[in-house]
C-alpha cells in the first residue's frame, strides 16, 4: 500500500474521454482514483501528499511503439535500463521494444528475458515485440501463439521488411487467430537497395544515391491488400510520404483493419537538414522534402496517421562518424519525442488533444496496452508538461548511452517536467 498523492491545479488532457479541463488527479495504490474538475469535491483524502502543479498540463504518459534497444548484444549502445531513464525524461511511460537484438527476440526465453530485465532495472513499462520470422531473416515464421502468451504485444521484423508475400499472408492469417498485431516497415529491397537519402534534386546535388517514394508505397499497398484478404490487424510502422497515408485511408474504406505510424523525425525535419552530409540525419525511411513533411503533418491532424513514434535507434561513433553513404541509419529520440511534437502545437498545425492522442492513447489502443488514459481505475502513468518551458537540447544532457540525435543544439518550447509510472515519480526536471 502506498500513500495517496493529489496533483492539483492542473490542466488535464485525457483523449480517452475527450477531456480538457482544469482540475486535480488523485492517485491511490498506483492507480487513478479520480481525475477532473470534480476530483476534490469531497476534499483531499486525509494524509495525502499534495503536489501543487500550477501552470502544468497533465496528460497520459506517452506510449512509444517503436524503440530499438541494444540489450542483449549491443549494450554499449543502449541497455534496457538506460533506455527507460531516457524514456522517463521524455515523458514516455511505456514503450514497445523492437526484436532487433543479438540474438533476435524470436523465442519465449528472450521475451521472458526482456520482461524480467525490465521488471528488475527499468523505471518505465517495457513490452517486447517478437520477431515475425526466425532471426529476422524473413524465411520461417516464429511461434506466434507461444510468444504472445509469453508477453509479446506485436509481431514485426523490426528494421527489415518482409519480401515474401506468401509468407506474409500466412503470418497474417496465423496472427489473426491469436489477436496479434503485425507491424512492418515497408521497403522494397530492389527499388531502395542503394539509396541513402530521398530521391530528388538535392540528392543529385550532393552526389548521393536516392530512394524513391515508390520503394515505400509499392510494398505498403501489397501489405494492405493482404491485410484485407486475411482480416489481420496490420500496422504500417513508419510511413513518410502522403501517398502512403492515402493508401492506408483507402484500405480502411475497403474495410481492412489497418493503422499506421510516423516517426517524429519525419514530422519535424526534411531532407535539407542533411546539410553538409550530417549523418545524424541519415534515417530509414529517408527524410523527405518539405512539401511531403507538411502533407504528413496535415494527415496527422486529420487523423489519417494514427500514431507518432520516436523510432529511437541508438548508434555509436563507429557506425555514425563515417561518410554519409556508409553510416548506419537511425537516430535516438525518446528524450526529444514530446518536445519535437510540441512544435506542431505551437505552430498551430496540430491541436494539443490530437497530439496527445497520437502519442499516448491511440498507440495503447492499437497494441492492447493498459495505458494512455487518465480515467478512474487506469494506471497512474502520467506526464506533467510545461508547455512554455524554453530549453536547449545539448549533448551533455542526453541520458541515452548513444548521442546520435538529429536535434542536437535544437531550441524547444515545452517539455516533460515530471513523469509518474504506477503513481511513483520516476523523473523530475532538475
C-alpha positions in Angstrom: 0.0 0.0 0.0 1.3 3.5 -0.9 0.3 6.9 0.3 -2.3 8.8 -1.6 -1.0 11.6 -3.9 -3.0 14.5 -5.1 -1.9 16.5 -8.1 -3.9 19.8 -8.1 -4.2 23.0 -10.1 -3.7 21.2 -13.3 -5.0 21.4 -16.8 -6.0 17.8 -17.5 -5.9 16.3 -21.1 -7.4 12.8 -21.5 -8.1 11.9 -25.1 -9.8 8.6 -24.0 -12.6 10.8 -22.5 -12.1 13.8 -24.8 -11.5 15.7 -21.6 -9.7 19.1 -21.4 -10.4 20.9 -18.1 -8.8 22.3 -15.0 -8.9 20.1 -12.0 -6.9 17.6 -10.0 -5.8 13.9 -10.1 -6.0 11.7 -7.1 -3.6 8.7 -7.1 -4.2 5.7 -4.8 -2.2 2.5 -4.8 -0.6 3.2 -8.2 -3.9 3.9 -10.0 -6.0 6.9 -10.7 -8.9 7.3 -8.2 -10.3 10.5 -9.7 -9.3 12.9 -12.4 -11.0 16.1 -13.5 -12.7 19.2 -12.2 -14.7 17.3 -9.6 -11.8 15.1 -8.3 -11.6 17.1 -5.0 -15.4 17.7 -4.4 -15.1 15.8 -1.1 -11.7 17.4 -0.3 -8.3 15.9 -0.4 -8.0 12.4 1.3 -6.6 12.7 4.8 -2.9 12.3 4.9 -2.4 12.7 1.2 0.7 14.2 -0.3 -0.4 17.4 -2.1 1.5 18.5 -5.1 0.8 22.0 -6.5 1.0 21.8 -10.3 0.0 25.3 -11.2 0.8 26.1 -14.8 1.3 22.4 -15.8 -0.7 20.2 -18.2 -1.3 16.5 -17.1 -1.5 14.0 -19.9 -1.4 10.2 -20.1 2.2 9.1 -20.1 3.5 8.7 -23.7 3.4 5.3 -25.3 6.2 4.9 -27.9 5.5 1.9 -30.2 8.9 1.7 -31.9 12.1 1.7 -29.7 15.3 -0.2 -30.5 17.5 -1.2 -27.6 20.9 -2.7 -27.7 20.3 -5.3 -25.0 21.1 -8.1 -25.5 24.1 -8.0 -27.7 24.9 -4.3 -28.1 24.7 -2.9 -24.6 27.3 -0.3 -25.4 24.7 1.5 -27.5 21.8 1.1 -25.1 20.6 -1.0 -22.3 17.0 -1.6 -21.1 17.8 0.4 -18.0 19.4 3.4 -19.8 16.5 3.4 -22.4 14.0 3.5 -19.6 15.7 6.5 -18.0 15.8 8.3 -21.3 12.1 7.5 -21.8 11.1 8.9 -18.4 13.0 12.1 -19.1 10.9 12.5 -22.3 7.6 11.7 -20.6 7.4 8.2 -22.1 5.9 5.8 -19.5 5.5 2.8 -21.8 7.4 1.7 -24.9 7.5 -1.3 -27.2 10.9 -2.8 -27.7 11.8 -4.0 -31.2 13.2 -7.5 -31.6 16.4 -6.3 -33.4 18.8 -7.6 -30.8 21.6 -10.2 -30.8 20.1 -12.8 -30.7 16.8 -11.6 -32.1 13.7 -11.8 -29.9 12.3 -14.8 -31.6 11.6 -17.3 -28.8 10.0 -17.4 -25.4 13.2 -17.3 -23.4 14.2 -13.9 -25.0 10.7 -12.5 -24.4 11.0 -13.5 -20.8 14.5 -12.1 -20.6 13.3 -8.7 -21.7 10.3 -8.7 -19.3 12.4 -9.8 -16.3 15.2 -7.3 -17.0 12.6 -4.6 -17.4 11.0 -5.5 -14.1 14.3 -5.5 -12.3 16.0 -2.5 -13.8 13.6 -0.3 -15.8 11.7 2.6 -14.4 9.0 2.7 -17.1 6.8 -0.1 -18.6 8.5 -2.1 -21.4 6.7 -4.5 -23.7 8.7 -6.7 -26.2 7.6 -7.1 -29.8 8.5 -10.5 -31.1 10.3 -11.3 -34.3 7.8 -12.3 -37.1 10.5 -14.5 -38.6 13.3 -16.5 -37.0 16.4 -14.5 -36.8 14.6 -11.7 -38.6 15.7 -13.5 -41.8 12.3 -13.3 -43.5 12.1 -17.0 -44.2 10.5 -19.0 -41.4 7.7 -17.8 -39.1 8.1 -17.8 -35.4 5.6 -19.4 -32.9 3.1 -16.6 -32.6 0.8 -18.3 -30.0 3.6 -19.1 -27.6 5.3 -15.7 -28.0 2.1 -13.9 -27.4 1.3 -16.0 -24.3 4.8 -15.2 -23.0 4.1 -11.4 -23.3 4.9 -10.2 -26.8 2.5 -7.4 -27.8 3.2 -7.4 -31.6 5.0 -9.3 -34.3 7.4 -7.4 -36.5 10.6 -7.8 -38.5 12.0 -4.6 -37.0 14.2 -2.7 -39.4 13.8 -5.4 -42.0 10.9 -5.7 -44.5 9.2 -8.9 -45.5 9.7 -9.6 -49.1 7.9 -13.0 -49.4 4.2 -12.2 -50.0 3.1 -15.8 -49.4 4.9 -16.0 -46.1 3.3 -12.7 -45.0 -0.1 -13.9 -45.9 0.4 -17.0 -43.8 1.8 -14.9 -40.9 -1.2 -12.6 -41.1 -3.6 -15.5 -41.0 -1.8 -17.0 -38.1 -1.6 -13.8 -36.2 -5.3 -13.2 -36.7 -6.1 -16.4 -34.7 -4.2 -15.0 -31.7 -5.5 -11.4 -32.0 -1.9 -10.4 -32.8 -0.8 -7.2 -34.5 1.5 -7.4 -37.5 3.7 -4.2 -37.5 6.0 -3.8 -40.5 8.3 -1.4 -42.1 7.7 -1.3 -45.9 10.7 -1.1 -48.1 11.3 -2.7 -51.5 14.7 -4.4 -51.5 15.4 -3.6 -55.1 14.0 -0.1 -55.6 15.5 1.1 -52.3 18.7 -1.0 -52.4 21.3 1.6 -53.0 19.5 4.7 -51.8 20.9 6.6 -48.8 18.5 9.7 -48.9 15.4 10.9 -50.6 15.5 10.7 -54.4 15.4 14.1 -56.0 17.3 17.2 -57.0 19.1 17.6 -53.6 20.4 14.0 -53.7 21.8 14.8 -57.2 23.5 18.0 -55.9 25.1 16.1 -53.0 26.1 13.2 -55.3 24.2 10.6 -53.2 22.0 7.8 -54.4 18.3 8.3 -53.8 15.4 6.2 -52.6 12.1 6.9 -54.4 8.8 7.1 -52.6 7.7 4.0 -54.6 10.1 1.9 -52.6 7.8 2.5 -49.6 4.5 2.7 -51.4 4.6 -0.5 -53.5 5.2 -2.9 -50.6 2.8 -1.0 -48.4 0.0 -1.4 -50.9 0.8 -5.1 -51.1 0.6 -5.4 -47.3 -2.7 -3.5 -47.2 -4.2 -5.9 -49.7 -3.0 -8.9 -47.8 -4.5 -7.4 -44.6 -7.8 -7.1 -46.3 -7.6 -10.6 -47.7 -6.7 -12.2 -44.3 -8.6 -9.9 -41.9 -5.5 -9.4 -39.8 -4.7 -6.4 -37.7 -1.9 -4.7 -39.7 0.1 -1.7 -38.6 2.4 0.2 -41.1 5.2 1.1 -38.6 6.7 4.1 -40.4 5.3 5.9 -43.4 6.9 9.0 -44.8 5.1 10.2 -47.9 1.5 11.4 -48.4 0.7 8.7 -50.9 1.2 6.1 -48.2 -1.3 7.9 -45.9 -3.7 7.9 -48.8 -3.2 4.2 -49.4 -4.0 3.5 -45.7 -7.1 5.6 -45.9 -8.4 3.8 -49.0 -7.7 0.4 -47.4 -9.7 1.4 -44.3 -12.6 2.4 -46.6 -12.4 -1.1 -48.1 -12.9 -2.5 -44.5 -9.3 -3.5 -43.8 -8.2 -3.4 -40.1 -5.1 -1.3 -40.7 -3.3 1.5 -38.9 -0.1 3.5 -39.5 2.5 5.4 -37.7 5.1 8.1 -38.5 8.4 9.0 -36.7 8.7 12.4 -35.1 11.7 12.9 -37.4 9.5 12.9 -40.5 7.1 15.4 -38.9 9.9 17.8 -37.8 12.7 17.6 -40.3 13.2 17.4 -44.0 15.9 16.4 -46.5 17.5 19.9 -46.4 18.6 19.2 -42.8 21.2 16.8 -44.1 23.2 19.9 -44.9 26.9 19.0 -45.4 26.4 15.2 -45.1 25.4 15.2 -41.5 25.0 11.5 -40.7 22.7 12.0 -37.7 20.1 12.8 -40.3 20.6 9.5 -42.1 17.4 7.6 -41.4 15.2 4.9 -42.8 12.9 5.8 -44.4 14.9 8.8 -45.5 13.9 12.3 -44.7 11.6 13.6 -47.4 11.0 17.0 -49.0 9.4 19.9 -47.1 6.1 19.5 -49.1 6.0 15.9 -48.0 6.6 16.8 -44.4 3.8 19.4 -44.4 1.4 17.0 -46.1 2.2 14.4 -43.4 1.5 16.9 -40.6 -1.8 17.6 -42.2 -2.6 13.9 -42.4 -1.8 13.6 -38.7 -4.0 16.5 -37.8 -6.9 14.8 -39.8 -6.4 11.5 -38.0 -5.3 9.6 -41.1 -2.0 8.9 -39.4 -2.7 7.1 -36.2 0.4 7.5 -34.0 3.7 9.2 -33.7 6.8 7.2 -32.7 10.3 8.2 -31.7 11.9 5.3 -33.7 14.6 5.5 -31.1 17.6 3.8 -32.7 20.9 4.2 -30.8 24.1 4.2 -32.9 27.7 4.8 -31.7 30.5 6.8 -33.2 31.9 3.8 -35.0 28.7 3.5 -37.1 27.8 7.2 -37.5 31.1 9.1 -37.9 31.6 7.7 -41.4 31.0 9.1 -44.9 27.3 9.7 -45.3 26.7 6.7 -47.7 28.5 4.3 -45.3 27.0 5.5 -42.0 24.3 3.5 -40.3 20.7 4.6 -40.4 18.9 5.7 -37.2 18.7 8.4 -34.5 17.8 8.4 -30.8 14.5 10.1 -30.0 13.0 9.1 -26.6 14.0 12.3 -24.9 13.0 14.6 -27.7 9.8 13.0 -28.9 7.4 15.1 -26.8 9.3 18.4 -27.2 9.6 18.0 -31.0 5.9 17.1 -31.3 5.0 20.2 -29.3 6.5 22.3 -32.1 3.4 21.2 -34.2 1.2 22.5 -31.4 3.0 25.8 -31.0 2.9 26.4 -34.8 -0.9 25.8 -34.8 -0.7 22.9 -37.1 -1.9 20.1 -34.8 -4.3 20.6 -31.8 -2.8 19.5 -28.5 -5.5 16.9 -27.9 -4.8 15.3 -31.2 -1.0 15.2 -30.4 -1.5 13.6 -27.1 -3.9 11.0 -28.6 -1.3 10.1 -31.3 1.5 10.0 -28.7 -0.3 8.0 -26.0 -4.0 6.9 -26.2 -4.1 5.7 -29.8 -0.9 3.5 -29.6 -2.1 2.0 -26.4 -5.4 1.1 -28.1 -3.7 -0.4 -31.2 -1.4 -2.7 -29.2 -3.8 -3.5 -26.4 -1.8 -1.9 -23.6 -3.2 -0.8 -20.3 -2.1 2.8 -20.8 -2.9 6.0 -22.4 -5.8 7.1 -20.1 -6.3 9.4 -17.2 -9.7 8.0 -16.2 -10.5 6.4 -12.8 -9.1 2.9 -12.5 -6.3 3.5 -15.0 -2.7 3.0 -14.1 -1.3 6.3 -12.7 1.1 6.7 -15.7 1.2 10.5 -16.1 3.4 13.1 -17.6 3.2 16.7 -16.4 4.1 19.1 -19.1 5.2 22.8 -19.1 4.1 23.9 -22.5 6.1 27.2 -22.3 9.4 26.0 -20.9 12.2 27.0 -23.2 15.2 24.8 -23.4 18.2 23.7 -25.5 18.8 20.1 -26.3 22.6 19.6 -25.7 24.7 16.5 -26.0 25.7 16.8 -22.3 22.1 16.4 -21.1 21.3 13.2 -23.1 20.6 10.2 -20.8 20.7 7.7 -23.6 24.0 5.8 -23.9 24.2 6.9 -27.5 24.2 10.5 -28.6 23.1 10.4 -32.2 20.3 12.9 -32.0 19.3 15.0 -35.0 18.1 17.6 -32.5 21.5 18.4 -31.1 21.5 22.1 -30.0 17.9 22.5 -31.1 15.7 25.0 -29.3 12.5 23.7 -28.0 9.5 25.2 -26.2 7.7 22.8 -23.8 8.9 19.6 -22.1 8.1 16.9 -19.5 8.9 18.2 -16.0 7.5 15.3 -14.0 6.9 11.7 -15.0 4.9 9.2 -12.9 4.7 5.5 -13.5 2.3 3.5 -11.4 1.9 6.5 -9.2 5.6 6.8 -8.4 7.5 9.8 -9.7 10.4 8.5 -11.8 11.6 11.7 -13.3 11.7 15.3 -12.2 13.3 18.1 -14.2 16.4 19.2 -12.4 
